[in-house]
């Protein structure tokens, strides 16, 4: 008897098979029992008739509880009304792993309880749907860059040089070499790789020690960071636009059932096609002031400002050329307005805020050295980074996309913490 996954049943209609999985629900209607089974690939309704099975089998069916692992044998029948389009007329069940008093019942539970039991909550329909959307986004990211001849470069997680403020980093003692930091970006390293390979990206976990409690922040999260030789800031935004549009279109095409399970209104996602509107920081401040914000020129946009501004557009919007003083040292000074840098943020619609930060990098050695000093950083730690400007400097740009924010937006979930299997926040390190 072949062991078959649920998503393979269309190849076995009319045949006897065994399906292994976990009990999602049970329901009895007189002498008929309906057991919905899940195995990670889908959901399957299995039907037991008391008249057609042995007494021992019926007793085992009667004893099934939520999340027990079982093996069900029966004949596959096509049924358009059933989940996945198939049903199993069952003849036998084997209990592989009992599940007495599963903690997460169908009743409502608070978020604190659910995250304390995150290892079990992952089994719910909603969390399975989010996980599959995440998987699709990740694969879409990899395919987008592979198809465009980018090379994946794995950058270090432990680093001695930093891309942002030291106060936002986790530090650790590194043997006899002093302090090392958990990386909050792989950007500096992919800049070096871009000089070797032209078009590169890194994709992995990053860490921020900010004590943030907002629905948009995690302590450990994933970022994808491409870097492209010869791209200026304008070309950088064009790449971001193509990238976001492609990933969203892929999820819409391949994860319809998951988006339906999440009750996601897909109309806003269907509008995510280029060109995206672009507005300068200076114009954005003026627009925000007209909308009632108290922001003044020179201040970074906060979450409320991003939400207020993004509501004015029906798709993601670029805000570009922010003040130099609120941005990182590596961003290229804007020759048309030295108060600003050649950078951009990409704001998602529907209140999800910034999903991308990007910039043209400073390619002048002396200007970069001066910025490092001005921000109180140790030039010796950046000697290798400055070397990139000494030996064949070149115009280049890149960006970083926060994976979990993007998944939260595409999935339509209110909090970023559900967009990763085991979220790390300032108050949570378990499980």
matplotlib code that plots the C-alpha trace (Angstrom):
import matplotlib.pyplot as plt

x = [0.0, 1.7, 2.1, 0.9, 1.0, -2.3, -1.2, -0.4, -3.9, -5.0, -2.7, -4.4, -8.1, -9.9, -6.9, -6.2, -3.6, -2.3, -2.1, -0.1, -0.7, -2.3, -6.0, -7.3, -10.9, -13.3, -17.1, -19.6, -23.0, -24.7, -22.7, -20.5, -17.3, -15.5, -11.9, -10.0, -6.3, -3.5, 0.1, 1.7, 0.9, -2.9, -6.1, -8.0, -11.4, -11.5, -14.9, -15.4, -18.7, -19.3, -20.9, -17.9, -15.0, -14.1, -15.3, -11.6, -11.2, -14.4, -13.2, -9.9, -11.7, -13.9, -10.8, -9.1, -8.2, -7.0, -3.4, -3.0, -0.7, -2.4, -2.1, -5.4, -5.9, -8.7, -9.8, -9.3, -12.4, -12.7, -15.0, -15.0, -16.7, -14.1, -10.9, -8.3, -10.8, -10.5, -12.0, -10.8, -13.3, -11.4, -11.1, -8.4, -6.7, -3.6, -2.8, 0.9, 1.1, -1.6, -2.4, -4.3, -5.6, -3.9, -3.4, -4.7, -8.4, -10.8, -11.8, -10.3, -6.9, -4.9, -1.8, 0.5, -0.8, -0.4, 3.1, 4.0, 2.8, 4.2, 5.7, 2.2, 0.4, 2.4, 0.1, -3.0, -4.5, -3.7, 0.0, 0.4, -0.9, 1.5, 4.4, 3.5, 3.3, 6.7, 8.2, 6.8, 8.2, 11.6, 11.7, 10.4, 13.3, 15.9, 14.4, 14.2, 17.9, 19.0, 17.1, 18.8, 22.3, 22.9, 25.3, 24.4, 27.2, 27.0, 28.1, 29.3, 27.0, 29.8, 31.5, 33.9, 32.5, 29.0, 26.6, 24.5, 24.7, 26.6, 23.8, 21.5, 23.9, 24.4, 28.0, 30.1, 33.7, 35.6, 38.6, 41.6, 40.3, 38.0, 34.3, 32.4, 28.9, 25.9, 25.5, 22.5, 23.4, 25.6, 25.7, 29.3, 30.5, 28.3, 29.7, 33.1, 31.6, 30.0, 33.5, 34.2, 30.9, 29.0, 25.5, 25.3, 23.0, 23.1, 20.1, 20.1, 19.3, 20.1, 19.9, 18.8, 19.2, 16.7, 14.2, 11.3, 7.8, 6.0, 4.1, 6.7, 9.9, 11.6, 15.0, 16.0, 14.7, 15.7, 16.9, 17.8, 20.4, 21.3, 24.2, 24.8, 27.9, 27.2, 23.6, 22.9, 20.0, 17.4, 18.3, 18.3, 14.7, 13.8, 15.2, 13.3, 10.1, 10.6, 11.5, 8.5, 6.1, 7.5, 7.3, 3.8, 2.6, 4.2, 2.3, -1.0, -0.5, 0.8, -0.7, -4.4, -5.7, -3.4, -4.4, -8.0, -7.4, -5.9, -9.0, -6.6, -8.3, -6.1, -7.3, -4.6, -2.0, -3.2, -2.4, 1.3, 2.7, 5.2, 5.7, 5.6, 5.1, 8.3, 8.3, 11.3, 11.7, 11.3, 8.0, 6.9, 7.4, 5.3, 2.6, 2.6, 2.3, -0.6, -2.2, -1.8, 1.6, 3.9, 7.0, 9.7, 12.4, 15.4, 13.6, 13.3, 9.8, 8.2, 5.8, 2.8, 4.2, 4.9, 1.3, -0.2, 1.8, 1.3, -2.5, -2.2, -1.2, -2.7, 0.6, 4.1, 5.7, 9.3, 10.5, 13.9, 16.8, 16.6, 18.6, 22.2, 22.1, 19.4, 21.0, 24.0, 27.5, 27.9, 25.2, 26.3, 25.9, 23.4, 25.4, 22.2, 21.6, 24.5, 22.1, 20.7, 21.9, 20.9, 18.8, 15.2, 12.7, 9.9, 6.7, 4.1, 0.5, -2.2, -0.2, 2.7, 5.4, 8.9, 9.8, 12.9, 15.7, 18.2, 20.9, 23.6, 26.9, 29.5, 32.3, 34.7, 37.4, 38.0, 34.3, 33.6, 36.5, 35.2, 31.8, 33.2, 35.1, 32.0, 29.9, 32.5, 33.5, 36.9, 38.5, 40.7, 37.7, 36.7, 40.1, 39.0, 35.8, 37.8, 40.1, 37.1, 37.3, 41.1, 41.4, 39.0, 36.2, 32.9, 29.3, 27.2, 23.8, 21.9, 19.0, 17.7, 14.3, 12.9, 11.4, 9.0, 7.5, 7.0, 5.3, 3.1, 2.0, 1.4, -0.5, -2.5, -1.6, -1.5, 1.7, 5.1, 5.6, 3.4, 5.6, 8.4, 8.2, 9.8, 9.8, 12.4, 11.3, 12.7, 10.3, 10.4, 13.2, 11.0, 10.4]
y = [0.0, 3.3, 6.1, 9.2, 12.9, 14.7, 16.9, 13.8, 12.2, 13.4, 10.7, 8.0, 8.5, 5.1, 3.5, 2.4, 4.4, 5.2, 8.9, 9.9, 13.1, 14.8, 15.1, 18.6, 18.0, 15.1, 15.0, 12.2, 12.0, 8.8, 5.9, 8.1, 9.7, 12.5, 13.0, 15.9, 15.1, 17.4, 16.5, 19.8, 19.5, 20.0, 18.9, 15.7, 14.6, 10.9, 9.2, 6.1, 4.2, 2.0, -0.6, -0.9, -1.0, -3.4, -2.8, -2.2, 0.4, 2.2, 2.3, 3.8, 6.4, 7.2, 7.8, 10.2, 13.6, 16.9, 16.6, 12.9, 11.5, 8.7, 6.7, 6.3, 3.7, 3.8, 4.5, 7.9, 9.5, 12.8, 15.3, 18.9, 19.9, 18.4, 20.2, 19.8, 18.2, 14.6, 12.5, 9.2, 6.4, 5.0, 1.3, 1.4, 3.8, 3.4, 5.8, 6.6, 9.2, 10.1, 13.7, 13.9, 17.4, 19.4, 22.9, 25.0, 24.2, 25.8, 28.4, 31.9, 32.2, 35.4, 36.3, 35.8, 32.2, 31.5, 32.7, 30.8, 27.7, 28.9, 25.5, 24.1, 27.1, 26.7, 23.8, 26.0, 26.7, 30.4, 29.9, 27.2, 29.7, 32.4, 29.9, 29.0, 32.6, 33.2, 30.3, 31.6, 35.1, 33.6, 31.4, 34.4, 36.5, 33.9, 33.3, 37.0, 37.5, 34.2, 34.9, 38.3, 36.9, 38.1, 36.1, 35.1, 36.1, 34.9, 37.6, 37.2, 37.4, 38.2, 41.5, 44.1, 46.9, 48.2, 49.8, 51.8, 53.2, 51.0, 51.4, 49.3, 46.3, 43.2, 42.9, 39.9, 39.4, 37.9, 36.0, 38.3, 40.8, 42.8, 43.3, 41.7, 42.5, 40.6, 42.0, 44.3, 44.3, 42.5, 45.6, 46.6, 43.1, 42.9, 46.2, 44.5, 41.6, 43.9, 45.0, 41.3, 40.1, 43.2, 42.2, 40.4, 40.0, 38.5, 37.0, 36.0, 36.9, 40.3, 41.6, 44.9, 45.7, 48.5, 48.2, 48.6, 47.2, 48.2, 45.8, 46.5, 45.5, 42.3, 41.7, 39.1, 39.3, 38.4, 40.8, 40.5, 43.1, 43.4, 45.6, 46.6, 48.1, 51.2, 51.6, 55.2, 56.1, 56.3, 52.8, 51.5, 52.6, 51.0, 47.7, 47.9, 48.6, 45.6, 43.4, 44.2, 43.9, 40.5, 39.0, 40.2, 38.9, 35.5, 35.2, 36.3, 33.6, 30.7, 31.2, 32.0, 29.4, 30.7, 34.3, 33.2, 31.3, 34.6, 36.5, 38.8, 41.4, 41.0, 44.1, 46.3, 43.7, 43.6, 47.3, 46.7, 47.3, 49.9, 52.7, 53.5, 57.1, 59.0, 62.0, 63.8, 64.0, 67.8, 67.5, 64.7, 66.9, 69.6, 67.1, 65.7, 69.1, 69.8, 66.5, 67.6, 66.1, 68.2, 66.9, 69.5, 69.4, 67.5, 64.9, 61.3, 60.0, 58.1, 55.3, 57.5, 59.8, 56.9, 55.6, 59.0, 59.5, 56.1, 56.5, 59.1, 56.4, 53.1, 51.3, 51.5, 54.9, 56.0, 58.8, 59.9, 62.2, 62.4, 64.8, 63.6, 64.0, 61.3, 58.7, 56.4, 57.4, 55.4, 57.2, 59.4, 63.1, 64.7, 67.1, 69.1, 69.7, 68.8, 68.8, 65.5, 62.1, 60.0, 57.5, 56.2, 54.4, 52.4, 52.6, 49.8, 50.8, 49.9, 51.1, 48.7, 51.3, 51.1, 47.7, 48.9, 51.3, 51.9, 54.4, 55.2, 54.6, 57.2, 56.3, 59.1, 57.9, 61.3, 62.1, 58.6, 58.9, 62.3, 60.8, 57.9, 60.4, 62.7, 59.8, 58.9, 55.6, 54.1, 54.5, 51.5, 49.2, 50.4, 50.3, 47.4, 49.3, 52.4, 50.3, 49.8, 53.5, 53.4, 50.6, 51.2, 53.1, 52.9, 54.2, 51.6, 51.3, 48.8, 48.3, 46.1, 44.6, 43.4, 40.0, 39.8, 43.3, 42.4, 39.1, 40.8, 43.3, 40.7, 38.4, 41.3, 40.3, 43.1, 42.2, 41.3, 38.6, 36.1, 36.4, 34.2, 30.8, 31.8, 35.5, 37.2, 40.4, 42.3, 40.4, 37.0, 34.4, 31.3, 28.9]
z = [0.0, -1.1, 1.5, -0.3, 0.6, 0.4, -2.5, -4.5, -4.3, -7.8, -9.2, -7.1, -7.7, -7.4, -5.7, -2.2, -0.4, 3.1, 4.2, 7.3, 9.2, 12.1, 13.2, 12.5, 13.4, 14.0, 13.6, 14.1, 12.4, 13.6, 12.3, 10.0, 11.2, 9.4, 10.3, 8.6, 8.3, 7.5, 6.5, 5.7, 2.0, 2.4, 4.2, 3.5, 4.7, 5.6, 6.0, 8.2, 8.1, 11.2, 9.0, 6.7, 9.2, 12.0, 15.6, 16.6, 13.9, 14.9, 18.5, 17.4, 15.3, 18.3, 20.5, 18.1, 19.5, 18.1, 16.7, 17.2, 14.5, 12.5, 9.3, 7.4, 4.7, 2.2, -1.4, -3.0, -4.4, -6.3, -4.7, -5.8, -2.5, -0.3, 0.8, -1.9, -4.2, -2.8, -0.1, 1.4, 2.0, 4.9, 5.9, 8.6, 11.0, 13.0, 15.9, 15.6, 18.3, 20.8, 21.7, 25.0, 25.9, 23.2, 24.7, 21.8, 21.5, 18.9, 21.4, 21.4, 23.1, 23.9, 22.0, 25.1, 25.5, 21.8, 21.6, 24.7, 22.8, 19.5, 18.8, 18.7, 17.3, 14.1, 13.2, 12.9, 9.4, 9.7, 10.7, 8.0, 5.4, 6.6, 6.4, 2.9, 1.8, 3.5, 1.6, -1.7, -1.0, -0.2, -3.3, -5.4, -4.1, -4.9, -8.4, -9.2, -8.6, -10.1, -13.3, -13.5, -13.2, -9.6, -7.5, -3.9, -1.5, 2.1, 4.5, 8.1, 11.0, 13.4, 12.4, 13.7, 11.5, 11.6, 9.2, 11.6, 15.2, 17.7, 20.3, 18.1, 18.0, 20.1, 21.1, 22.3, 23.3, 20.4, 21.7, 22.0, 19.3, 21.4, 20.6, 17.8, 16.8, 15.5, 12.0, 11.4, 7.7, 5.2, 3.0, 3.5, 2.5, -0.6, -1.7, -1.8, -3.7, -6.3, -7.4, -8.1, -9.5, -10.6, -9.4, -6.0, -3.0, 0.4, 2.2, 5.8, 9.5, 10.9, 14.4, 16.0, 19.7, 19.7, 22.5, 20.2, 21.0, 17.8, 15.5, 12.8, 14.7, 15.6, 17.3, 14.8, 11.3, 7.7, 5.1, 1.4, 0.3, -3.4, -4.6, -8.2, -9.8, -11.9, -10.7, -9.5, -7.2, -9.9, -11.3, -7.8, -7.3, -10.7, -9.5, -6.3, -8.2, -10.5, -7.5, -5.4, -8.3, -9.3, -5.7, -5.1, -8.5, -7.8, -4.4, -6.1, -8.7, -6.6, -3.2, -3.8, -1.3, 1.4, 0.8, 0.9, 4.2, 5.6, 4.3, 2.5, 0.3, -2.8, -4.7, -3.1, -4.1, -7.6, -8.0, -7.1, -10.5, -11.7, -12.0, -8.3, -7.4, -6.2, -3.9, -2.5, 1.2, 1.1, -0.8, 1.5, 4.5, 3.0, 2.0, 5.6, 7.1, 4.9, 6.2, 9.8, 10.8, 13.0, 11.3, 10.4, 7.8, 9.0, 11.1, 10.0, 9.1, 11.9, 11.6, 11.8, 9.1, 6.8, 7.3, 6.7, 3.5, 2.1, 2.4, -0.4, -2.9, -4.1, -4.4, -2.8, -2.8, -2.9, -0.6, -1.8, -0.8, 3.0, 5.1, 5.5, 9.3, 9.8, 7.5, 7.6, 6.8, 3.6, 1.6, -1.3, -0.8, -3.2, -5.4, -6.1, -2.4, -0.1, 2.9, 1.6, 0.4, -2.6, -0.9, -0.8, 1.4, -0.2, 1.8, 1.6, 1.4, 4.0, 7.0, 6.8, 6.6, 5.2, 3.6, 1.7, 2.5, -0.3, -1.4, -3.8, -1.9, -1.3, -3.8, -2.9, -0.5, 1.3, 1.7, 3.1, 5.5, 6.7, 7.3, 9.3, 11.5, 11.8, 13.2, 15.8, 14.2, 14.1, 10.7, 11.3, 11.6, 8.1, 6.5, 4.2, 3.3, 2.5, 0.3, -2.1, -2.8, -3.3, -5.7, -8.7, -7.1, -8.9, -8.8, -7.0, -5.2, -3.3, -0.8, 2.0, 2.1, 5.4, 4.8, 7.7, 7.1, 3.5, 4.4, 6.9, 4.3, 1.5, 4.0, 5.5, 9.0, 11.6, 13.5, 12.1, 14.8, 13.0, 9.8, 11.2, 12.9, 16.2, 16.6, 18.8, 20.6, 23.5, 25.9, 24.2, 23.9, 24.4, 22.8]

ax = plt.figure().add_subplot(projection="3d")
ax.plot(x, y, z, "-o")
ax.set_aspect("equal")
plt.show()
